[in-house]
């Protein structure tokens, strides 16, 4: 089976304190860090043991917080990137951690979904971090939350990044009708696919790869067809992918998150992102 697995452990804290992010307000205990480390290692061990299963895996770490400041995430990415049955291993990150370890990655399989947070780091420092990946030819996208206060920073970042690095803008949806027509035109000029993210998709009852070939795994192995659907469909470590996989139409009224709607059959977003859909690198 070709499967995509999103993995989220127990940490829910970050080294940034962005005002629009709830996890910047959390502080994890040493017990939580220890549990998260164990959960990540258990997941890596499970993936390792799938070498002879026939599965081809694409893996994405999206913790509630910043993972790369913790050694166990860095080690997991390095180890997984060299496994023959792992087609892709990526992580969502603010790229604040030291990057000397990335030399150990397999650039053919490793990738980064990088988010820039103005006010949390200076642009020059952020660009230096991006350049380290760029020089190593490790695929990465760069994104920004499209709050109006960040418009100047978003413009400056787009001008400073290499032209062949895709920069996406996440639509800010906490306030209805937040963007004017001029705002949308401005953001679409910076990110030609901004309007794909700016809308919510009617999804109830519609076919989606989630639950069949795409799985959202909690740290303890519980699997959901989607993070926003609270129903647990199995346990990765007890049931395995084959035991969990089943055609499961969406149970939610709307899908508004990139890691959800990209897997809806009718969107056909492979034509936009190709083999880099997981780390959100569009074909420019």
DOZADO-954805 format. One record per residue (C-alpha): residue number from 1; residue in one letter; x, y, z. Coordinates in nm, 2 decimals, padded with zeros to 4 digits. Example, Ala and Ser with C-alpha at 12.3 -4.5 7.8 and 13.67 -1.06 7.14 Angstrom:
2
+-----+----+--------+--------+--------+
:   i : aa :      u :      v :      w :
+-----+----+--------+--------+--------+
:   1 :  a :  01.23 : -00.45 :  00.78 :
:   2 :  s :  01.37 : -00.11 :  00.71 :
+-----+----+--------+--------+--------+
//
This chain:
284
+-----+----+--------+--------+--------+
:   i : aa :      u :      v :      w :
+-----+----+--------+--------+--------+
:   1 :  x :  00.00 :  00.00 :  00.00 :
:   2 :  x :  00.11 :  00.36 : -00.07 :
:   3 :  x :  00.02 :  00.55 :  00.24 :
:   4 :  x :  00.06 :  00.89 :  00.38 :
:   5 :  x :  00.08 :  00.92 :  00.76 :
:   6 :  x :  00.06 :  01.24 :  00.96 :
:   7 :  x :  00.20 :  01.20 :  01.31 :
:   8 :  x :  00.14 :  01.42 :  01.61 :
:   9 :  x :  00.29 :  01.34 :  01.95 :
:  10 :  x :  00.21 :  01.49 :  02.29 :
:  11 :  x :  00.40 :  01.81 :  02.29 :
:  12 :  x :  00.19 :  02.13 :  02.26 :
:  13 :  x :  00.44 :  02.40 :  02.32 :
:  14 :  x :  00.66 :  02.62 :  02.10 :
:  15 :  x :  00.96 :  02.85 :  02.14 :
:  16 :  x :  00.76 :  03.12 :  01.97 :
:  17 :  x :  00.47 :  03.31 :  02.11 :
:  18 :  x :  00.27 :  03.42 :  01.80 :
:  19 :  x : -00.05 :  03.59 :  01.90 :
:  20 :  x : -00.27 :  03.39 :  01.65 :
:  21 :  x : -00.14 :  03.05 :  01.77 :
:  22 :  x : -00.29 :  02.88 :  02.09 :
:  23 :  x :  00.01 :  02.66 :  02.14 :
:  24 :  x :  00.25 :  02.95 :  02.20 :
:  25 :  x :  00.07 :  02.99 :  02.53 :
:  26 :  x :  00.15 :  02.63 :  02.65 :
:  27 :  x :  00.43 :  02.51 :  02.86 :
:  28 :  x :  00.51 :  02.14 :  02.85 :
:  29 :  x :  00.64 :  01.95 :  03.15 :
:  30 :  x :  00.95 :  01.72 :  03.14 :
:  31 :  x :  00.71 :  01.43 :  03.17 :
:  32 :  x :  00.53 :  01.54 :  02.85 :
:  33 :  x :  00.86 :  01.58 :  02.67 :
:  34 :  x :  00.96 :  01.23 :  02.79 :
:  35 :  x :  00.63 :  01.08 :  02.67 :
:  36 :  x :  00.66 :  01.26 :  02.33 :
:  37 :  x :  01.02 :  01.13 :  02.29 :
:  38 :  x :  00.89 :  00.77 :  02.35 :
:  39 :  x :  00.60 :  00.82 :  02.11 :
:  40 :  x :  00.83 :  00.94 :  01.83 :
:  41 :  x :  01.07 :  00.65 :  01.89 :
:  42 :  x :  00.78 :  00.40 :  01.89 :
:  43 :  x :  00.66 :  00.54 :  01.56 :
:  44 :  x :  01.01 :  00.53 :  01.41 :
:  45 :  x :  01.04 :  00.17 :  01.52 :
:  46 :  x :  00.70 :  00.08 :  01.37 :
:  47 :  x :  00.81 :  00.24 :  01.04 :
:  48 :  x :  01.14 :  00.05 :  01.05 :
:  49 :  x :  00.95 : -00.28 :  01.09 :
:  50 :  x :  00.75 : -00.21 :  00.78 :
:  51 :  x :  01.05 : -00.26 :  00.55 :
:  52 :  x :  00.93 : -00.60 :  00.43 :
:  53 :  x :  00.55 : -00.52 :  00.44 :
:  54 :  x :  00.53 : -00.39 :  00.09 :
:  55 :  x :  00.41 : -00.05 :  00.21 :
:  56 :  x :  00.56 :  00.26 :  00.06 :
:  57 :  x :  00.52 :  00.54 :  00.31 :
:  58 :  x :  00.51 :  00.92 :  00.31 :
:  59 :  x :  00.55 :  01.07 :  00.65 :
:  60 :  x :  00.47 :  01.41 :  00.79 :
:  61 :  x :  00.54 :  01.53 :  01.14 :
:  62 :  x :  00.31 :  01.82 :  01.25 :
:  63 :  x :  00.34 :  01.86 :  01.62 :
:  64 :  x :  00.14 :  02.11 :  01.82 :
:  65 :  x :  00.45 :  02.32 :  01.86 :
:  66 :  x :  00.81 :  02.32 :  01.73 :
:  67 :  x :  00.96 :  01.98 :  01.69 :
:  68 :  x :  01.31 :  02.05 :  01.56 :
:  69 :  x :  01.43 :  02.21 :  01.88 :
:  70 :  x :  01.41 :  01.86 :  02.03 :
:  71 :  x :  01.68 :  01.61 :  01.94 :
:  72 :  x :  01.44 :  01.32 :  01.90 :
:  73 :  x :  01.26 :  01.48 :  01.60 :
:  74 :  x :  01.59 :  01.55 :  01.43 :
:  75 :  x :  01.71 :  01.20 :  01.48 :
:  76 :  x :  01.38 :  01.06 :  01.35 :
:  77 :  x :  01.40 :  01.26 :  01.03 :
:  78 :  x :  01.75 :  01.15 :  00.96 :
:  79 :  x :  01.68 :  00.78 :  01.03 :
:  80 :  x :  01.36 :  00.77 :  00.83 :
:  81 :  x :  01.50 :  00.96 :  00.53 :
:  82 :  x :  01.74 :  00.67 :  00.46 :
:  83 :  x :  01.48 :  00.39 :  00.47 :
:  84 :  x :  01.41 :  00.25 :  00.12 :
:  85 :  x :  01.04 :  00.21 :  00.19 :
:  86 :  x :  01.00 :  00.57 :  00.29 :
:  87 :  x :  00.92 :  00.79 : -00.01 :
:  88 :  x :  00.91 :  01.11 :  00.18 :
:  89 :  x :  00.96 :  01.24 :  00.54 :
:  90 :  x :  00.88 :  01.60 :  00.61 :
:  91 :  x :  00.81 :  01.82 :  00.91 :
:  92 :  x :  00.63 :  02.15 :  00.98 :
:  93 :  x :  00.88 :  02.39 :  01.14 :
:  94 :  x :  00.96 :  02.75 :  01.21 :
:  95 :  x :  01.32 :  02.67 :  01.12 :
:  96 :  x :  01.46 :  02.82 :  01.44 :
:  97 :  x :  01.67 :  02.52 :  01.54 :
:  98 :  x :  02.04 :  02.48 :  01.44 :
:  99 :  x :  02.07 :  02.30 :  01.11 :
: 100 :  x :  02.41 :  02.14 :  01.11 :
: 101 :  x :  02.24 :  01.80 :  01.15 :
: 102 :  x :  02.06 :  01.84 :  00.81 :
: 103 :  x :  02.38 :  01.73 :  00.64 :
: 104 :  x :  02.29 :  01.38 :  00.76 :
: 105 :  x :  01.96 :  01.38 :  00.58 :
: 106 :  x :  01.89 :  01.21 :  00.25 :
: 107 :  x :  01.79 :  01.51 :  00.04 :
: 108 :  x :  01.60 :  01.27 : -00.20 :
: 109 :  x :  01.34 :  01.19 :  00.06 :
: 110 :  x :  01.36 :  01.46 :  00.33 :
: 111 :  x :  01.16 :  01.79 :  00.30 :
: 112 :  x :  01.05 :  02.08 :  00.51 :
: 113 :  x :  00.73 :  02.28 :  00.54 :
: 114 :  x :  00.87 :  02.61 :  00.68 :
: 115 :  x :  00.66 :  02.89 :  00.83 :
: 116 :  x :  00.79 :  03.24 :  00.88 :
: 117 :  x :  00.66 :  03.43 :  01.18 :
: 118 :  x :  00.73 :  03.81 :  01.17 :
: 119 :  x :  00.80 :  03.94 :  01.51 :
: 120 :  x :  00.94 :  03.61 :  01.63 :
: 121 :  x :  01.26 :  03.62 :  01.43 :
: 122 :  x :  01.43 :  03.87 :  01.20 :
: 123 :  x :  01.40 :  03.82 :  00.82 :
: 124 :  x :  01.78 :  03.81 :  00.77 :
: 125 :  x :  01.82 :  03.53 :  01.02 :
: 126 :  x :  01.53 :  03.34 :  00.87 :
: 127 :  x :  01.67 :  03.37 :  00.52 :
: 128 :  x :  02.00 :  03.24 :  00.64 :
: 129 :  x :  01.83 :  02.93 :  00.77 :
: 130 :  x :  01.64 :  02.89 :  00.44 :
: 131 :  x :  01.96 :  02.93 :  00.25 :
: 132 :  x :  02.12 :  02.64 :  00.44 :
: 133 :  x :  01.85 :  02.41 :  00.30 :
: 134 :  x :  01.87 :  02.56 : -00.04 :
: 135 :  x :  02.24 :  02.51 : -00.07 :
: 136 :  x :  02.20 :  02.14 :  00.03 :
: 137 :  x :  01.92 :  02.10 : -00.22 :
: 138 :  x :  01.67 :  01.98 :  00.04 :
: 139 :  x :  01.32 :  02.06 : -00.08 :
: 140 :  x :  01.13 :  02.31 :  00.12 :
: 141 :  x :  00.84 :  02.55 :  00.10 :
: 142 :  x :  00.80 :  02.88 :  00.29 :
: 143 :  x :  00.48 :  03.01 :  00.42 :
: 144 :  x :  00.33 :  03.29 :  00.62 :
: 145 :  x :  00.00 :  03.34 :  00.80 :
: 146 :  x : -00.18 :  03.61 :  00.60 :
: 147 :  x : -00.26 :  03.86 :  00.88 :
: 148 :  x : -00.28 :  04.21 :  00.76 :
: 149 :  x : -00.02 :  04.33 :  01.00 :
: 150 :  x :  00.23 :  04.10 :  00.82 :
: 151 :  x :  00.16 :  04.22 :  00.46 :
: 152 :  x :  00.48 :  04.43 :  00.45 :
: 153 :  x :  00.69 :  04.14 :  00.59 :
: 154 :  x :  00.53 :  03.90 :  00.34 :
: 155 :  x :  00.62 :  04.13 :  00.05 :
: 156 :  x :  00.98 :  04.17 :  00.17 :
: 157 :  x :  01.02 :  03.79 :  00.22 :
: 158 :  x :  00.89 :  03.71 : -00.13 :
: 159 :  x :  01.14 :  03.96 : -00.28 :
: 160 :  x :  01.43 :  03.81 : -00.08 :
: 161 :  x :  01.37 :  03.44 : -00.13 :
: 162 :  x :  01.51 :  03.27 : -00.44 :
: 163 :  x :  01.26 :  03.28 : -00.72 :
: 164 :  x :  01.23 :  02.90 : -00.74 :
: 165 :  x :  01.13 :  02.87 : -00.37 :
: 166 :  x :  00.75 :  02.86 : -00.35 :
: 167 :  x :  00.61 :  03.09 : -00.08 :
: 168 :  x :  00.25 :  03.02 :  00.02 :
: 169 :  x :  00.02 :  03.23 :  00.23 :
: 170 :  x : -00.22 :  03.07 :  00.48 :
: 171 :  x : -00.55 :  03.26 :  00.48 :
: 172 :  x : -00.65 :  03.40 :  00.81 :
: 173 :  x : -01.00 :  03.27 :  00.88 :
: 174 :  x : -01.06 :  03.36 :  01.24 :
: 175 :  x : -01.26 :  03.67 :  01.13 :
: 176 :  x : -01.53 :  03.64 :  00.87 :
: 177 :  x : -01.49 :  03.86 :  00.55 :
: 178 :  x : -01.14 :  03.95 :  00.68 :
: 179 :  x : -01.00 :  04.03 :  00.33 :
: 180 :  x : -01.11 :  04.29 :  00.09 :
: 181 :  x : -01.10 :  04.23 : -00.29 :
: 182 :  x : -00.78 :  04.43 : -00.29 :
: 183 :  x : -00.62 :  04.22 : -00.02 :
: 184 :  x : -00.70 :  03.90 : -00.21 :
: 185 :  x : -00.55 :  04.04 : -00.53 :
: 186 :  x : -00.24 :  04.15 : -00.34 :
: 187 :  x : -00.19 :  03.81 : -00.17 :
: 188 :  x : -00.26 :  03.62 : -00.50 :
: 189 :  x :  00.01 :  03.81 : -00.67 :
: 190 :  x :  00.25 :  03.69 : -00.40 :
: 191 :  x :  00.11 :  03.33 : -00.39 :
: 192 :  x : -00.07 :  03.24 : -00.71 :
: 193 :  x : -00.25 :  02.96 : -00.52 :
: 194 :  x : -00.37 :  03.17 : -00.23 :
: 195 :  x : -00.74 :  03.14 : -00.32 :
: 196 :  x : -00.71 :  02.76 : -00.29 :
: 197 :  x : -00.65 :  02.81 :  00.08 :
: 198 :  x : -00.88 :  03.11 :  00.13 :
: 199 :  x : -01.19 :  02.90 :  00.07 :
: 200 :  x : -01.36 :  02.63 :  00.27 :
: 201 :  x : -01.46 :  02.32 :  00.08 :
: 202 :  x : -01.80 :  02.15 :  00.10 :
: 203 :  x : -01.69 :  01.80 :  00.20 :
: 204 :  x : -01.97 :  01.61 :  00.37 :
: 205 :  x : -02.01 :  01.27 :  00.21 :
: 206 :  x : -01.75 :  01.34 : -00.06 :
: 207 :  x : -01.47 :  01.09 : -00.14 :
: 208 :  x : -01.14 :  01.15 :  00.02 :
: 209 :  x : -00.82 :  00.95 :  00.06 :
: 210 :  x : -00.83 :  01.01 :  00.43 :
: 211 :  x : -00.90 :  00.68 :  00.61 :
: 212 :  x : -00.81 :  00.47 :  00.31 :
: 213 :  x : -00.46 :  00.58 :  00.21 :
: 214 :  x : -00.41 :  00.88 :  00.43 :
: 215 :  x : -00.40 :  00.84 :  00.81 :
: 216 :  x : -00.37 :  01.09 :  01.10 :
: 217 :  x : -00.19 :  00.92 :  01.39 :
: 218 :  x : -00.18 :  01.04 :  01.75 :
: 219 :  x :  00.12 :  00.97 :  01.97 :
: 220 :  x : -00.03 :  00.67 :  02.13 :
: 221 :  x : -00.11 :  00.51 :  01.80 :
: 222 :  x : -00.47 :  00.60 :  01.77 :
: 223 :  x : -00.57 :  00.67 :  01.41 :
: 224 :  x : -00.83 :  00.92 :  01.28 :
: 225 :  x : -00.93 :  00.96 :  00.92 :
: 226 :  x : -00.88 :  01.33 :  00.98 :
: 227 :  x : -00.76 :  01.55 :  01.27 :
: 228 :  x : -01.09 :  01.74 :  01.27 :
: 229 :  x : -01.30 :  01.42 :  01.28 :
: 230 :  x : -01.27 :  01.29 :  01.63 :
: 231 :  x : -01.37 :  00.94 :  01.55 :
: 232 :  x : -01.09 :  00.69 :  01.61 :
: 233 :  x : -01.08 :  00.43 :  01.33 :
: 234 :  x : -00.81 :  00.20 :  01.48 :
: 235 :  x : -00.47 :  00.18 :  01.63 :
: 236 :  x : -00.17 :  00.18 :  01.41 :
: 237 :  x :  00.03 : -00.05 :  01.63 :
: 238 :  x : -00.24 : -00.31 :  01.69 :
: 239 :  x : -00.43 : -00.30 :  01.36 :
: 240 :  x : -00.17 : -00.20 :  01.11 :
: 241 :  x : -00.25 :  00.00 :  00.79 :
: 242 :  x : -00.42 : -00.29 :  00.62 :
: 243 :  x : -00.65 : -00.35 :  00.91 :
: 244 :  x : -00.75 :  00.02 :  00.92 :
: 245 :  x : -00.77 :  00.11 :  00.56 :
: 246 :  x : -01.13 :  00.15 :  00.43 :
: 247 :  x : -01.31 :  00.38 :  00.19 :
: 248 :  x : -01.45 :  00.65 :  00.42 :
: 249 :  x : -01.64 :  00.95 :  00.28 :
: 250 :  x : -01.59 :  01.27 :  00.47 :
: 251 :  x : -01.81 :  01.32 :  00.78 :
: 252 :  x : -01.75 :  01.70 :  00.82 :
: 253 :  x : -01.95 :  01.97 :  00.66 :
: 254 :  x : -01.65 :  02.17 :  00.55 :
: 255 :  x : -01.28 :  02.12 :  00.50 :
: 256 :  x : -01.07 :  02.43 :  00.55 :
: 257 :  x : -00.72 :  02.30 :  00.62 :
: 258 :  x : -00.45 :  02.23 :  00.37 :
: 259 :  x : -00.35 :  01.89 :  00.51 :
: 260 :  x : -00.72 :  01.79 :  00.47 :
: 261 :  x : -00.85 :  01.92 :  00.14 :
: 262 :  x : -00.55 :  01.82 : -00.06 :
: 263 :  x : -00.66 :  01.46 : -00.01 :
: 264 :  x : -01.02 :  01.52 : -00.14 :
: 265 :  x : -01.05 :  01.34 : -00.47 :
: 266 :  x : -01.24 :  01.61 : -00.66 :
: 267 :  x : -00.97 :  01.87 : -00.59 :
: 268 :  x : -00.71 :  01.70 : -00.81 :
: 269 :  x : -00.44 :  01.90 : -00.65 :
: 270 :  x : -00.16 :  01.67 : -00.76 :
: 271 :  x : -00.17 :  01.88 : -01.07 :
: 272 :  x : -00.07 :  02.18 : -00.86 :
: 273 :  x :  00.18 :  02.03 : -00.62 :
: 274 :  x :  00.30 :  01.71 : -00.80 :
: 275 :  x :  00.53 :  01.49 : -00.59 :
: 276 :  x :  00.58 :  01.77 : -00.34 :
: 277 :  x :  00.22 :  01.80 : -00.22 :
: 278 :  x :  00.30 :  01.68 :  00.13 :
: 279 :  x :  00.55 :  01.96 :  00.20 :
: 280 :  x :  00.33 :  02.21 :  00.00 :
: 281 :  x :  00.57 :  02.30 : -00.28 :
: 282 :  x :  00.37 :  02.41 : -00.58 :
: 283 :  x :  00.48 :  02.36 : -00.94 :
: 284 :  x :  00.58 :  02.71 : -01.05 :
+-----+----+--------+--------+--------+
//
